[in-house]
Amino acid sequence: MLRYSLRRLVIGVGMLIALSMLIFLLLRLAPGDPIDAYIDPNVPMSPGDLANLRRNLGLDQPLPLQYLGWLQNALTGNLGYSIKRLDQPVLGLVLSRIGPTVLLMGSALVIAIIAGIAVGVFSAVRRNSLADLSFSVFALAGISSPAFLSALIGLYIFSVRLHWMPSGGMLTPGEEFSIGDLIHHLILPAALLSIAQAALITRYMRASLLEVLNQDYVRTARAKGVKEFWVITKHALRNALLPIVTLIGSTIGLAIGGAIFIESVFNWPGMGLLLVNAVETRDYPVIMGATLIIGICVIVVNLLTDITYAVVDPRIKVG
C-alpha cells in the first residue's frame, strides 16, 4: 500500500509541475506585454524606467529561467504578490478564499451523493418504468447543461422571479452573522453546482446496480426467500457502490470548473471568483498561485480516492 501511494504521489507531483508549466506558458503567450499589468497609466515612465522594471521583475530573462525562478519561490511558499491588491501576498489571498469554496463544493457534493445514489437506486429497481425514463432524461440534461447556464436559469427563476433565494453573496450585507443566513445564501448555488455531479452519479449508480442485480448470488438470495428490500440494501447495494467511490473523486475536477461559474454568477467570495477577477485584471501572480492551489487540491483528492478504492476493494493490486 505504501509503495502504491508513493507511486501515485509521484505521478501527481509530475502532473502538478506539467500544469504549472502549461499555465505559465499560456500566460506568457497571451496578447499584450505582462509588464503592462505593473504600469500605472497615470504615471509617465521613460524607456529606461520600463527596462529597469522589466529587469527587476525578471521579465528580461528567457522563459525557462523565469519559470524556474517562479518554481523555486513556490517551493518555499512564496507565490509572489498580487498586482491589483496593494501588494498583498498571493498565498494569503488564496488561502483566505479556500474556506468559502470548500463550503460550497462540500455542500454540493453532499447533495449530489445523496440525490444521485437515491435516484440511481430507484431507477434501477423501477427499470424501464415511466419514472426511470424521466430520471434518465433529467440526468442526461444535467450532464449536458453547462454550469453557467444552470446558474443563470436558477438565478432568474428562484431569485429574480420567485424571490425565494438571495441573488448573490455569502451573507446579507449589514446584518450580523448567523448560520441561518449563511444557509439561506448557500442553498441555491450549492444545489445548482450539484446538478452535473448528481446526474453522473445517478447514471453510474443505476448501471452498476443493474449489473449487480444480475449476479448469481443475488438470484440465490431471492431464491431463498430474502425480501427484496434486504436483497437490494444488504447484498446488492454494497458492491454496486464500489465504482461510485472512484466516480465521486473524479467529479471533484468537474465541481471546481463549475464552481468558477457559480461563484461568478452569485458573487460567492471563493477561489473561483478570485481567479475570474485575476484573469480580468491580468493579475498574473494570483492566476498562477490560484491555479497551483487548485491543482494541489485536485491531485490530493484523486490520490485519496485511489487509496480509498484500493482499501475497500481488496481485488485491486497495489503492489
Summary of the structure (lengths in Angstrom):
residues: 319
radius of gyration: 24.2
end to end distance: 6.8
largest distance: 89.2
contacts: 983
relative contact order: 0.15
helix: 76%
strand: 1%
